[in-house]
């Protein structure tokens, strides 16, 4: 996220109360369809969001090949979470040869109409569903999709982190400073993840 985008998000922050969501829906879009009708170009990178459709991780990749599709569809997937408030990193890797990547999440930086607060499930075995979509950055088409279950401890930590963000007074300067301190390259990210306590394999 660049500084212009961050500042634009800060300027559009709403203080409206957000609804809570307990039962996420499966996204309506499908493999072979455009992620957004009429849009054919996306910046390469990733987006993570939590809203009425639950947890969604969207990967925008240029020059998609069969290996990347297979990694997203069925490759071994691991996730880690670093930080908490006002932003945290959701780190991920899929496939045996894939390195770590990460995407920041700040509840107050989401569009006001899409903000929800997760309900803490009373069951200690509750698992969140993360819906992953692979989208061509140069064609806008969904090339692969997959839903994975996150471990119970990871689910509790993730939902608690989002709740903490949502219920904490927002300070734009603090957020910008936190964003600037996030790791910018894979080696730095790997060091952060090696020290992270919140990690999980998918579907275990």
Backbone as CSV, one residue per row, in Angstrom:
resi,resn,N_x,N_y,N_z,CA_x,CA_y,CA_z,C_x,C_y,C_z
1,UNK,0.849,-1.189,0.000,0.000,0.000,0.000,0.878,1.231,0.000
2,UNK,0.730,2.106,-1.014,1.576,3.282,-1.059,0.998,4.387,-0.196
3,UNK,1.789,5.470,0.013,1.378,6.521,0.933,0.146,7.263,0.448
4,UNK,0.008,7.445,-0.879,-1.166,8.140,-1.401,-2.428,7.348,-1.126
5,UNK,-2.346,6.016,-1.351,-3.513,5.163,-1.096,-3.843,5.156,0.385
6,UNK,-2.811,5.061,1.240,-3.023,5.068,2.673,-3.676,6.361,3.118
7,UNK,-3.174,7.502,2.618,-3.738,8.774,3.024,-5.170,8.908,2.556
8,UNK,-5.456,8.399,1.352,-6.826,8.439,0.871,-7.739,7.619,1.755
9,UNK,-7.233,6.470,2.219,-8.029,5.636,3.114,-8.263,6.347,4.439
10,UNK,-7.235,7.014,4.944,-7.368,7.730,6.208,-8.400,8.845,6.103
11,UNK,-8.414,9.529,4.961,-9.340,10.644,4.787,-10.786,10.203,4.684
12,UNK,-11.006,8.922,4.340,-12.371,8.444,4.132,-12.898,7.623,5.301
13,UNK,-12.186,7.621,6.415,-12.573,6.806,7.556,-13.910,7.268,8.130
14,UNK,-14.762,6.309,8.411,-16.061,6.590,9.013,-16.092,6.015,10.410
15,UNK,-16.791,6.668,11.318,-16.913,6.195,12.696,-18.195,5.384,12.908
16,UNK,-18.855,4.974,11.857,-20.093,4.228,11.992,-19.834,2.896,12.698
17,UNK,-20.839,2.459,13.475,-20.728,1.150,14.110,-20.800,0.067,13.053
18,UNK,-19.970,-0.946,13.179,-19.918,-2.008,12.175,-20.725,-3.204,12.640
19,UNK,-21.396,-3.889,11.724,-22.124,-5.100,12.098,-21.174,-6.240,12.413
20,UNK,-21.690,-7.228,13.120,-20.921,-8.428,13.411,-21.360,-9.533,12.459
21,UNK,-20.445,-10.407,12.127,-20.762,-11.493,11.207,-20.370,-12.816,11.850
22,UNK,-21.260,-13.794,11.762,-20.967,-15.098,12.357,-20.876,-16.190,11.298
23,UNK,-21.640,-16.077,10.205,-21.707,-17.131,9.200,-21.395,-16.551,7.828
24,UNK,-20.123,-16.549,7.412,-19.755,-15.958,6.123,-20.342,-16.719,4.953
25,UNK,-20.641,-15.977,3.892,-21.142,-16.586,2.664,-19.979,-16.901,1.739
26,UNK,-20.215,-17.878,0.834,-19.229,-18.171,-0.195,-19.334,-17.097,-1.273
27,UNK,-18.216,-16.510,-1.719,-18.281,-15.469,-2.746,-19.008,-15.955,-3.997
28,UNK,-19.696,-15.040,-4.661,-20.523,-15.398,-5.817,-19.706,-15.575,-7.089
29,UNK,-18.503,-14.974,-7.167,-17.730,-15.072,-8.393,-17.060,-16.427,-8.519
30,UNK,-16.765,-16.827,-9.772,-16.292,-18.172,-10.055,-15.067,-18.155,-10.967
31,UNK,-14.349,-19.285,-10.985,-13.202,-19.458,-11.870,-13.659,-19.264,-13.317
32,UNK,-12.849,-18.527,-14.077,-13.169,-18.244,-15.470,-13.919,-16.950,-15.667
33,UNK,-14.403,-16.362,-14.582,-15.114,-15.091,-14.658,-14.179,-13.953,-14.227
34,UNK,-14.465,-12.720,-14.660,-13.687,-11.586,-14.151,-14.010,-11.349,-12.681
35,UNK,-13.014,-10.925,-11.927,-13.253,-10.600,-10.525,-14.256,-9.464,-10.412
36,UNK,-14.083,-8.458,-11.259,-15.017,-7.332,-11.338,-15.391,-7.156,-12.808
37,UNK,-16.654,-7.200,-13.104,-17.114,-7.102,-14.489,-16.587,-5.828,-15.138
38,UNK,-15.970,-6.003,-16.313,-15.469,-4.867,-17.064,-14.074,-4.417,-16.703
39,UNK,-13.486,-4.989,-15.648,-12.123,-4.595,-15.265,-11.154,-5.688,-15.669
40,UNK,-10.111,-5.314,-16.433,-9.150,-6.281,-16.966,-7.727,-6.075,-16.469
41,UNK,-7.475,-5.092,-15.664,-6.121,-4.833,-15.174,-6.165,-4.578,-13.670
42,UNK,-5.207,-5.174,-12.968,-5.054,-4.960,-11.531,-3.573,-4.820,-11.210
43,UNK,-3.224,-4.017,-10.215,-1.823,-3.985,-9.780,-1.431,-5.341,-9.193
44,UNK,-0.249,-5.826,-9.538,0.227,-7.087,-8.981,0.389,-6.936,-7.468
45,UNK,0.005,-7.962,-6.740,0.098,-7.923,-5.285,-0.985,-8.769,-4.664
46,UNK,-1.430,-8.386,-3.479,-2.447,-9.165,-2.774,-3.327,-8.237,-1.958
47,UNK,-4.553,-8.698,-1.704,-5.485,-7.995,-0.835,-6.073,-9.000,0.148
48,UNK,-6.148,-8.602,1.407,-6.842,-9.409,2.408,-7.942,-8.560,3.007
49,UNK,-9.119,-9.142,3.127,-10.227,-8.420,3.721,-11.087,-9.341,4.559
50,UNK,-11.794,-8.727,5.496,-12.778,-9.455,6.288,-14.054,-8.651,6.275
51,UNK,-15.141,-9.282,5.801,-16.407,-8.574,5.697,-17.571,-9.534,5.759
52,UNK,-18.686,-9.161,5.159,-19.878,-9.998,5.209,-19.667,-11.322,4.486
53,UNK,-18.684,-11.394,3.588,-18.342,-12.649,2.911,-17.229,-13.401,3.635
54,UNK,-16.906,-12.981,4.841,-15.889,-13.671,5.626,-14.481,-13.220,5.278
55,UNK,-13.521,-14.113,5.472,-12.114,-13.826,5.212,-11.802,-14.122,3.743
56,UNK,-11.196,-13.159,3.056,-10.859,-13.359,1.653,-9.443,-12.863,1.376
57,UNK,-8.680,-13.715,0.731,-7.330,-13.370,0.287,-7.320,-13.460,-1.230
58,UNK,-7.057,-12.338,-1.885,-7.051,-12.281,-3.345,-5.643,-11.982,-3.819
59,UNK,-5.110,-12.867,-4.657,-3.753,-12.741,-5.180,-3.819,-12.274,-6.623
60,UNK,-3.179,-11.162,-6.920,-3.139,-10.618,-8.276,-1.746,-10.882,-8.850
61,UNK,-1.684,-11.760,-9.849,-0.399,-12.253,-10.355,-0.333,-12.064,-11.865
62,UNK,0.818,-11.601,-12.329,1.055,-11.494,-13.766,1.594,-12.820,-14.302
63,UNK,1.330,-13.085,-15.561,1.861,-14.271,-16.238,1.589,-15.540,-15.443
64,UNK,0.339,-15.806,-15.200,-0.056,-16.991,-14.442,0.231,-18.257,-15.242
65,UNK,0.863,-19.237,-14.584,1.141,-20.508,-15.248,0.507,-21.654,-14.468
66,UNK,0.655,-22.864,-14.992,0.005,-24.032,-14.399,0.503,-24.305,-12.981
67,UNK,1.785,-24.039,-12.713,2.321,-24.305,-11.372,1.664,-23.420,-10.332
68,UNK,1.513,-22.131,-10.640,0.890,-21.212,-9.687,-0.558,-21.605,-9.441
69,UNK,-1.260,-21.972,-10.504,-2.648,-22.410,-10.352,-2.729,-23.628,-9.447
70,UNK,-1.829,-24.588,-9.654,-1.838,-25.800,-8.850,-1.496,-25.497,-7.389
71,UNK,-0.543,-24.580,-7.165,-0.186,-24.204,-5.797,-1.384,-23.617,-5.059
72,UNK,-2.122,-22.747,-5.730,-3.278,-22.114,-5.087,-4.393,-23.128,-4.880
73,UNK,-4.608,-23.995,-5.837,-5.721,-24.943,-5.759,-5.494,-26.059,-4.753
74,UNK,-4.250,-26.569,-4.661,-4.055,-27.754,-3.814,-2.702,-27.796,-3.099
75,UNK,-1.863,-26.782,-3.257,-0.561,-26.807,-2.605,-0.666,-26.668,-1.096
76,UNK,0.330,-27.207,-0.397,0.391,-27.051,1.055,0.416,-25.561,1.393
77,UNK,-0.449,-25.139,2.301,-0.584,-23.713,2.615,-0.298,-23.469,4.090
78,UNK,0.471,-22.430,4.356,0.813,-22.043,5.721,0.568,-20.552,5.880
79,UNK,0.129,-20.164,7.079,-0.189,-18.769,7.347,0.422,-18.347,8.678
80,UNK,0.735,-17.059,8.770,1.249,-16.490,10.010,0.677,-15.091,10.166
81,UNK,0.608,-14.652,11.405,0.129,-13.300,11.681,1.157,-12.582,12.541
82,UNK,1.490,-11.370,12.121,2.492,-10.576,12.834,1.875,-9.232,13.182
83,UNK,1.958,-8.841,14.451,1.414,-7.565,14.874,-0.053,-7.683,15.246
84,UNK,-0.642,-6.539,15.614,-2.046,-6.552,16.024,-2.745,-5.247,15.706
85,UNK,-2.345,-4.155,16.340,-3.039,-2.889,16.172,-2.006,-1.775,16.076
86,UNK,-2.225,-0.818,15.165,-3.396,-0.593,14.313,-3.391,-1.384,12.996
87,UNK,-2.268,-2.071,12.681,-2.239,-2.925,11.494,-1.507,-4.215,11.846
88,UNK,-1.878,-5.297,11.186,-1.103,-6.537,11.300,-0.845,-7.068,9.907
89,UNK,0.110,-7.980,9.815,0.419,-8.640,8.556,-0.166,-10.038,8.560
90,UNK,-0.896,-10.382,7.502,-1.265,-11.764,7.255,-0.258,-12.303,6.249
91,UNK,0.603,-13.203,6.713,1.626,-13.784,5.846,1.149,-15.148,5.354
92,UNK,1.582,-15.514,4.164,1.110,-16.755,3.566,2.165,-17.311,2.615
93,UNK,2.111,-18.626,2.425,2.864,-19.270,1.363,2.116,-20.537,0.948
94,UNK,2.101,-20.791,-0.341,1.370,-21.930,-0.894,2.243,-22.644,-1.900
95,UNK,2.422,-23.947,-1.711,3.275,-24.721,-2.593,4.646,-24.923,-1.990
96,UNK,5.300,-26.019,-2.362,6.585,-26.379,-1.773,7.689,-25.387,-2.126
97,UNK,7.614,-24.764,-3.287,8.691,-23.868,-3.722,8.412,-22.402,-3.430
98,UNK,7.267,-22.113,-2.876,6.875,-20.719,-2.665,7.529,-20.143,-1.412
99,UNK,7.957,-18.891,-1.503,8.446,-18.176,-0.336,7.299,-17.452,0.344
100,UNK,7.609,-16.780,1.444,6.595,-16.038,2.181,6.236,-14.740,1.466
101,UNK,4.968,-14.423,1.490,4.470,-13.109,1.089,3.530,-12.653,2.198
102,UNK,3.187,-11.377,2.194,2.322,-10.876,3.257,1.528,-9.683,2.775
103,UNK,0.395,-9.475,3.425,-0.467,-8.341,3.102,-0.919,-7.707,4.416
104,UNK,-0.872,-6.372,4.524,-1.296,-5.722,5.767,-2.816,-5.606,5.857
105,UNK,-3.314,-5.595,7.082,-4.741,-5.381,7.314,-4.923,-4.375,8.434
106,UNK,-5.721,-3.352,8.162,-6.140,-2.386,9.172,-7.644,-2.215,9.072
107,UNK,-8.359,-2.518,10.142,-9.824,-2.479,10.099,-10.332,-1.102,9.702
108,UNK,-9.726,-0.061,10.237,-10.166,1.297,9.954,-9.819,1.743,8.533
109,UNK,-8.963,0.993,7.842,-8.585,1.343,6.473,-9.478,0.671,5.441
110,UNK,-10.399,-0.192,5.882,-11.333,-0.810,4.953,-12.439,0.173,4.602
111,UNK,-13.116,-0.071,3.469,-14.259,0.755,3.112,-15.305,0.666,4.227
112,UNK,-15.860,1.806,4.592,-16.773,1.858,5.730,-17.938,0.892,5.576
113,UNK,-18.471,0.765,4.365,-19.639,-0.089,4.170,-19.322,-1.573,4.267
114,UNK,-18.045,-1.944,4.197,-17.686,-3.362,4.236,-17.104,-3.785,5.579
115,UNK,-17.001,-2.879,6.535,-16.428,-3.226,7.832,-17.403,-4.039,8.671
116,UNK,-16.934,-5.155,9.174,-17.679,-5.940,10.149,-16.710,-6.377,11.237
117,UNK,-17.264,-6.780,12.362,-16.456,-7.245,13.484,-16.753,-8.725,13.690
118,UNK,-15.741,-9.580,13.722,-16.005,-11.012,13.890,-16.547,-11.334,15.273
119,UNK,-17.446,-12.286,15.319,-17.946,-12.788,16.599,-16.997,-13.866,17.105
120,UNK,-16.690,-13.834,18.383,-15.843,-14.860,18.970,-16.692,-16.089,19.264
121,UNK,-16.400,-17.197,18.597,-17.150,-18.427,18.775,-16.822,-19.044,20.128
122,UNK,-17.857,-19.529,20.802,-17.641,-20.118,22.123,-16.890,-21.435,22.046
123,UNK,-16.943,-22.108,20.890,-16.274,-23.395,20.751,-14.764,-23.221,20.590
124,UNK,-13.959,-23.932,21.381,-12.497,-23.818,21.246,-11.980,-24.426,19.948
125,UNK,-12.818,-25.177,19.244,-12.403,-25.815,17.997,-12.913,-25.085,16.758
126,UNK,-13.484,-23.914,16.944,-14.007,-23.152,15.797,-12.872,-22.783,14.853
127,UNK,-13.115,-22.939,13.553,-12.115,-22.636,12.533,-12.694,-21.642,11.533
128,UNK,-11.927,-20.619,11.209,-12.358,-19.660,10.193,-12.078,-20.223,8.803
129,UNK,-12.946,-19.888,7.865,-12.728,-20.245,6.465,-12.098,-19.058,5.750
130,UNK,-10.969,-19.302,5.118,-10.309,-18.274,4.307,-10.502,-18.637,2.848
131,UNK,-11.137,-17.741,2.094,-11.408,-17.972,0.676,-10.305,-17.307,-0.142
132,UNK,-9.561,-18.108,-0.914,-8.421,-17.613,-1.685,-8.777,-17.599,-3.164
133,UNK,-8.500,-16.486,-3.836,-8.740,-16.368,-5.274,-7.460,-15.909,-5.961
134,UNK,-7.140,-16.549,-7.076,-5.992,-16.176,-7.897,-6.515,-15.451,-9.129
135,UNK,-6.099,-14.199,-9.283,-6.611,-13.347,-10.357,-5.458,-12.887,-11.238
136,UNK,-5.653,-12.933,-12.535,-4.644,-12.437,-13.454,-4.560,-10.922,-13.399
137,UNK,-3.372,-10.413,-13.089,-3.209,-8.958,-13.031,-3.358,-8.328,-14.404
138,UNK,-3.110,-9.115,-15.468,-3.165,-8.567,-16.818,-4.405,-8.977,-17.599
139,UNK,-5.335,-9.734,-16.947,-6.598,-10.038,-17.633,-7.821,-9.922,-16.728
140,UNK,-7.620,-9.815,-15.426,-8.730,-9.643,-14.501,-9.561,-10.884,-14.269
141,UNK,-9.128,-12.036,-14.811,-9.896,-13.271,-14.727,-9.471,-14.088,-13.506
142,UNK,-10.435,-14.736,-12.863,-10.145,-15.642,-11.752,-9.657,-16.969,-12.331
143,UNK,-8.428,-17.346,-12.011,-7.825,-18.569,-12.550,-7.892,-19.744,-11.589
144,UNK,-8.049,-19.486,-10.313,-8.140,-20.567,-9.333,-8.792,-20.029,-8.076
145,UNK,-9.482,-20.904,-7.371,-10.088,-20.570,-6.084,-9.970,-21.753,-5.140
146,UNK,-9.993,-21.419,-3.860,-9.857,-22.463,-2.850,-10.296,-21.924,-1.499
147,UNK,-11.024,-22.723,-0.764,-11.358,-22.381,0.606,-10.556,-23.244,1.550
148,UNK,-9.889,-22.622,2.532,-9.090,-23.389,3.497,-9.557,-23.059,4.913
149,UNK,-9.476,-24.051,5.781,-9.814,-23.864,7.184,-8.553,-23.506,7.954
150,UNK,-8.630,-22.438,8.741,-7.516,-22.020,9.582,-7.631,-22.704,10.935
151,UNK,-6.497,-22.990,11.557,-6.485,-23.673,12.838,-7.254,-22.913,13.905
152,UNK,-7.796,-23.613,14.922,-8.581,-22.946,15.960,-7.826,-21.840,16.703
153,UNK,-6.581,-22.102,17.107,-5.818,-21.073,17.827,-5.554,-19.867,16.929
154,UNK,-5.235,-20.127,15.655,-5.000,-19.043,14.715,-6.290,-18.250,14.511
155,UNK,-7.411,-18.947,14.386,-8.701,-18.277,14.220,-8.983,-17.350,15.386
156,UNK,-8.771,-17.834,16.611,-9.028,-16.987,17.781,-8.129,-15.758,17.783
157,UNK,-6.859,-15.945,17.453,-5.927,-14.813,17.446,-6.287,-13.811,16.355
158,UNK,-6.652,-14.308,15.182,-7.013,-13.442,14.068,-8.259,-12.631,14.393
159,UNK,-9.284,-13.293,14.914,-10.523,-12.582,15.242,-10.313,-11.591,16.384
160,UNK,-9.487,-11.964,17.352,-9.201,-11.045,18.450,-8.460,-9.811,17.939
161,UNK,-7.510,-10.012,17.014,-6.757,-8.880,16.470,-7.682,-7.926,15.716
162,UNK,-8.623,-8.471,14.942,-9.562,-7.612,14.214,-10.473,-6.878,15.194
163,UNK,-10.947,-7.578,16.227,-11.779,-6.930,17.235,-11.030,-5.808,17.945
164,UNK,-9.768,-6.069,18.256,-8.964,-5.050,18.928,-8.826,-3.808,18.062
165,UNK,-8.555,-4.004,16.779,-8.469,-2.863,15.876,-9.780,-2.094,15.834
166,UNK,-10.894,-2.834,15.723,-12.204,-2.198,15.550,-12.633,-1.412,16.786
167,UNK,-12.199,-1.847,17.957,-12.662,-1.221,19.196,-11.636,-0.265,19.795
168,UNK,-10.539,-0.050,19.100,-9.508,0.878,19.566,-9.606,2.187,18.800
169,UNK,-9.488,3.292,19.516,-9.523,4.599,18.861,-8.438,4.673,17.799
170,UNK,-8.819,5.202,16.646,-7.900,5.223,15.515,-7.086,6.507,15.499
171,UNK,-5.773,6.329,15.303,-4.854,7.461,15.204,-4.128,7.332,13.880
172,UNK,-4.351,8.276,12.960,-3.788,8.159,11.619,-2.258,8.189,11.625
173,UNK,-1.659,8.997,12.490,-0.201,9.061,12.551,0.374,7.749,13.044
174,UNK,-0.246,7.190,14.079,0.209,5.906,14.598,0.111,4.827,13.531
175,UNK,-0.958,4.867,12.745,-1.128,3.879,11.690,-0.058,4.022,10.612
176,UNK,0.217,5.251,10.201,1.226,5.474,9.165,2.601,5.043,9.652
177,UNK,2.909,5.284,10.917,4.194,4.852,11.469,4.275,3.328,11.512
178,UNK,3.174,2.689,11.905,3.163,1.226,11.947,3.349,0.641,10.554
179,UNK,2.724,1.249,9.550,2.872,0.773,8.180,4.315,0.904,7.712
180,UNK,4.969,1.997,8.094,6.342,2.230,7.646,7.328,1.249,8.266
181,UNK,6.961,0.640,9.393,7.861,-0.282,10.075,7.682,-1.729,9.633
182,UNK,6.704,-1.997,8.776,6.491,-3.361,8.320,7.627,-3.795,7.396
183,UNK,7.982,-5.071,7.391,9.079,-5.551,6.523,8.734,-5.375,5.053
184,UNK,9.738,-5.001,4.257,9.509,-4.702,2.849,10.067,-5.754,1.901
185,UNK,10.884,-6.686,2.388,11.462,-7.698,1.509,11.298,-9.064,2.144
186,UNK,11.521,-10.119,1.336,11.241,-11.473,1.797,12.134,-11.900,2.950
187,UNK,13.409,-11.494,2.931,14.310,-11.911,4.009,13.878,-11.297,5.344
188,UNK,13.498,-10.007,5.317,13.025,-9.367,6.553,11.725,-9.995,7.016
189,UNK,10.832,-10.273,6.061,9.563,-10.898,6.411,9.783,-12.269,7.039
190,UNK,10.698,-13.046,6.475,10.978,-14.374,7.012,11.480,-14.300,8.447
191,UNK,12.294,-13.298,8.761,12.787,-13.148,10.138,11.635,-12.838,11.083
192,UNK,10.736,-11.965,10.658,9.570,-11.647,11.481,8.735,-12.898,11.728
193,UNK,8.523,-13.678,10.675,7.668,-14.861,10.786,8.320,-15.924,11.661
194,UNK,9.646,-16.054,11.586,10.354,-17.017,12.429,10.110,-16.733,13.910
195,UNK,9.854,-15.477,14.240,9.628,-15.087,15.634,8.150,-15.025,15.984
196,UNK,7.281,-15.255,14.993,5.843,-15.127,15.231,5.308,-16.342,16.004
197,UNK,4.429,-16.076,16.965,3.799,-17.151,17.729,2.512,-17.644,17.062
198,UNK,1.951,-16.819,16.183,0.652,-17.130,15.589,0.865,-17.651,14.181
199,UNK,0.833,-18.991,14.038,1.041,-19.638,12.740,0.109,-20.833,12.637
200,UNK,-0.199,-21.228,11.407,-1.031,-22.405,11.213,-0.834,-22.974,9.814
201,UNK,-0.983,-24.264,9.702,-1.126,-24.910,8.412,-2.609,-24.954,8.072
202,UNK,-2.941,-24.923,6.802,-4.337,-24.980,6.386,-4.880,-26.406,6.549
203,UNK,-6.123,-26.481,6.972,-6.875,-27.747,6.986,-6.259,-28.819,7.886
204,UNK,-5.631,-28.405,8.982,-5.098,-29.396,9.925,-5.694,-29.155,11.316
